[in-house]
């Protein structure tokens, strides 16, 4: 999940309310996400430092869920 870019001044637009999304069979660099090297988690936060979504723990090395919390 990611907030869309960009406003006329180059700012990030609000994160859409996507509810909960279940991701299965995720790969990075051709390997299961849990086994892939060089993968960095990115946590989106608002201007007050609050998370914009939550992401579950990885299940089976390839499956997780993301849940929307706030748009900005």
N, C-alpha and C positions, 0 to 999 in steps of 0.2 A: 504494500500500500504506500502511496506517496501523495503529497499535496501537489496539485498542479502548479506549474510555473507559466507564466509570469504576468504580473501587472505591467502597466505601461512604464512604471518606474523600475521594473526588475524585481519586485517583491514576490513572495510566494503567496498563492491564493489559499483560501481556507480548505482544509481537508474535508472531503465529502463524507457524509454519514453512510458508511458502507455496511453498518451492522456488524455481523460476524462472518468472516470468510475462512473456510477450511481449505488449506493447501495440502495436497497429497503428491507424493512422488517427486518432491523437489530435488533438483540436481544443481550443483555448482561446479564448473570446470569438469563436467562429465562424470562426477562422482556424487553419491548421496550427500546431501547437504551436511550431515553429521560427520562425514569422513573427508570432506573437501578441505584442502588447505587454502589459506589466504582469504577466508570469508570473514567479513566484518559486519557485525550487527549495527544498525543505525536506529537510534531511538529519536523519534520526532517529539519535540517539546514546544509548548507555547511560550509566549514572552514572560510568563511567570514561572517557567521551569517545570510545568506539569506535563506529564506524558499525554500525547494526543491519541494513542491507542495502546493496547496491551497485546503481547504476543505470548502464546503458551510455550511450554517446554517442547522440545523436539521429541516426537514419538517415532520409533522405528528408524531413526536417522533421516527420515524424509518427510514427515508429516507434522504440521502445526496449524494453529488457528490464530487469527488476528481479530481483535474486537475494537471497534471505534469507541472513543471516549469523549472527544470534543473536536471542534473544527479549527479553533485557533486559540 
